[in-house]
Amino acid sequence: MKALSIRQPWAWLIIQGYKDVENRTWRSDFRGSFFVHAGYIFDKGGYGYIVRELGLALPRTEEFERGGIVGKAEIIDCVTFHKSPWFIGPYGFVLKNAQSLPFMAMQGKPGFFDVNEEGFISRSGDE
């Protein structure tokens, strides 16, 4: 199954059902389920924006799981415009059926990468 690294707190927002679009600078033809991998890097500016401007209550920064699989979701489209307040583009992966999973530590990779059923990276799967 594919996985995609996403910085926290954005990965958390996806698996909690808040964020329905994942923004990228590149497009993809991939559609289907993928693992949400929380990268090691934390977006402190994004965290502040979410708390200040959107008023969402988030966990403390040290409580976010990082460096592993935290959930899964389904990509149903790749768009250049979307009415979602989360879309900033230039490309947006439209998401549905997001859910959290028990944390599984693993190193991420840029782009989509393949993870086998035991949770190991099986080969490069960048798109």
N, C-alpha and C positions, 0 to 999 in steps of 0.2 A: 504494500500500500504506500502511496505517496505521503510525504510529510512536508511541511513548510514552516520555516523558522519565522517567528513573529516576536518582536520585542514586547516585553511587559511594559506598561499595563494593558497593551492592546490585545495580547493573547487572552488575558483574563476576561476582558470585555467581550470578546468573541464567545468564549465557552460559557459565559454567564448569560448569553442571549441579548446583550445590549448592542453589540456592533454587528451590523448585517452586511457590511462591505469592507473588504481588505484592500487598501490602496497600494498600488505598485507603479513603478516607472516602466514596466514591461508588460506586454500582453501574454496571454496563454490560451491555448485551445483546450487545456485540461478541464474536464468536468467530472464531478463525482466526489466521493468521500476522500478525505485526507486527514492525517494527524496534525494537530496544532502543536508545534514545537515552540516552547518558550525559550528564546535565546538568552544568552548570558547578559547581554547589554540591556540596561534599564533606561527607558526614555523618561528622564526626570522632568523635562519640559512638558512633555505630553501629559504626565501625571498631574502637574500643576494646572495645566489648562483644563483638564477634565474636572478637577475639584473646584477650581475658581470659576470657570466660565459655564460649565454644564451642571455644576452642583451635585455631581454623583458622589456618593459615599464609597470610597475605595479602601481596601485594606492598607495598612501601613506598608511602606516600600519594602521593608525587610521581610514581610510576610508572603511576598509573591514568589512562587516557585520559578526557578530559572535553570536553564541547561537541561531540558528534557521535554518529553511529551506530556502535555497537560490535558489534552482533550481531542475531540475530532469534530469535523464539520463537513458540509457538502458545498462544493462550488457548483452553482447552476448557470452562471454566465460570467462573461468578462465584458465590461462596458466602458465607454468613455464619458458617459453621463448617467447620473442616478439621482433620484429625489431624496435619497437617504441623507440625513445630516452628517453621516460619517464619510460620505464620498468627497474626496478632494482631488482625486485623479493623479496623474493623467489616465490611469486605468484602475478599474475597480473590479475585484472578484466578488460577485454577489453570493452571499452565503445563506444557508438554511440548515436546520437540524443540528445546530451546535450543541455539544454536551461536554461536560468535564469527564475525565478519566483519571484513574489513579496515576500519580506521577511516576514516570519512567525516565531516569537520567540517561542522557545520551548527548553526544555532540551533534550540533546542527551543521548544515551546509547552506551555501547560497542557492536560491531557487528551490524547485521541488527536488526532493531526494527520496529514494526508495528505502522502506523499512520493512523487514520481513516479520513474520508473525511472532517471533521471539523478541522483537524490538531492536534488532541489529540492522545497521545500515548495510544493505545488500549490494548496492552498486550506485553509480552516479545516475541521477535521473533529472538533471537540470533541463528546464524548458525555457 
